């Protein structure tokens, strides 16, 4: 649970559709980068999905596999659904993976200035694009998503002054 009253910590919530593919990967990548920079005490990091069908489940095995290739353990994470009554107020940043999830969380009360698209932090892009949902694609889609998320997470840390 995020304590918004702790102003010394920046709270980040990564949001996708089911919270089993993209957002747990983003949570794992961002957490690893924060730990590598010795900033763990400055962040609270979480992820969720706008849909409810995977609540309580572990990340997709393909997300777990691609994460493990890069030294990340996300198998312990459990999917949760976006809480419209709490999350928009509890987090400094709510980072949707695509325009549909952005639209959904803004409609549920998230201030638009707190919800930039994930890839808007990728310095190699001229315009923010969606992080594609790899769920119904081949295994290589998870590798591509991992690469996209890594660039965006690094850019986000730079944006936040770290």
N, C-alpha and C positions, 0 to 999 in steps of 0.2 A: 504494500500500500504506500502510496506516495504522500509525503507530508509537505504540502505546499507552503506551510509556515516556515519551513527550513529554507530560508532565502539563500543559504550558502550552496545549495545543490540545484543544479539545472535538471528539470524533469523532462524526459523525452518518452513519448508513446508512439511506437510504429504501428500503423494500421493497414491491414489488407482485408480481404473478403472473409476468409475462414480462419485466419491465424494459425495455419499449419505449413505454409510455404514461404512466402515473401517476408512477412513481418517477423517471424521468429529468426529468420536468417539475418535480417537487418538488426534485430536486437543482439544477436550473437556477435556479429561483425563490429557493431558500434561498441559493445561491451569490451571486446578484445582490444580495439584501438584505444579506448579510454584506459584500460589496464596497462597497456604497453607504454602509455605516456604518463603513468603514475597519477591519474586523475580520478580514480574510482570514488574518492570521497567527495567529489564535486558533482556527481551525476546520480540520478535515479533513472533507470532504463527499464522499459516494459514494452509489451506488444499486445495487440488484440485484433479481433476481426469484427466486421460489421454484422456478419451473419452468426447464427447460433448453432448450426448443425455440427460443429466440431468441438464444442465446449468440453473441456476436460481431457481432450485427446492430446497425444504427443504430436510433435511436428511430423509431417510427411516423411517417410523413410528416405526419400530422395533428397530432401533438404538436410536431414541428419547426415547422410552420406557425403554430400558436397561440403558441408560444414566440417566434417571430420577430416576431409582431405587437406584442409587448411588449419588444422589444429584447434577447431572449435567443437565444443560439446554443447549441443542444443537439445539433446534427447530428453533432458530433465524438464524442459519447458512444457507448459500445458496451455492449451488454447483457452481463451476467454473472450467473451463478447464485449464490445464497446458499451460502456455504461454512460448513457446520455445525461444522466443526472449528476454524475461525478466527474468523469474524465475531462470534459472541456474546462473545468475549473481546477482540477487537481494537477494538470500538467502544463508546463511552460510551452512545450512544443508537441503538437500532434501531427505526425508525419505520415500522410496517406501515400500508398504505393501507386495509385492511379487516380485519374480524374473522377471516376465514379465513386470511389471511396471518399475522395475529397468532398464531392457534392453531398454524399450521405452524412458525413460527420458535421458539415456546416449546417445542413438542414436540422441536425439534432442538437444544435446550439454551440458548436465550436466556433469561436471568433476566427474569421478568415485569416487574420494576420498571424494567428498561432498555428496555421495549417498549410505550410508550403509543401508542394509535391516533393517527394523523395528525390527525384532526379533533378530538381531545381538546384541542388547543391553540387551537381556534377560539373566541374569546371570545363570539361571537354565538350559540353553540349551548348548549342546556341539557344535552344528553347527547351523548357522542361517537358519531357515525355514520360509516358507511363512506364512503370516497371511491369512487364508482361507477366501474367499469371502462368507459371509453368505447369500447373496441375494436370492439364489434359494433353500436354505435349510430351516430347521425348525427354530422356534423361539429360541430354545436352542443354536443354532449356534451363535447368537448375544451375549449371555451370555459368551460363550467360547471365542469369539473374544475380548470381554471386558476384561476378565481376562488376556489374552495374551498381550493385549495392555497396561494394567496397569503395568504388570511386565516389559515390554520393556520400557515404559515411565519412570518408576522409575530408571531403569538401565541407560537410556540415561541421566537423570539428574545427576546421580552419575558420569557417564563418562565425563560430561561437568564440573565436579567439584563443583556440588551443592548438 
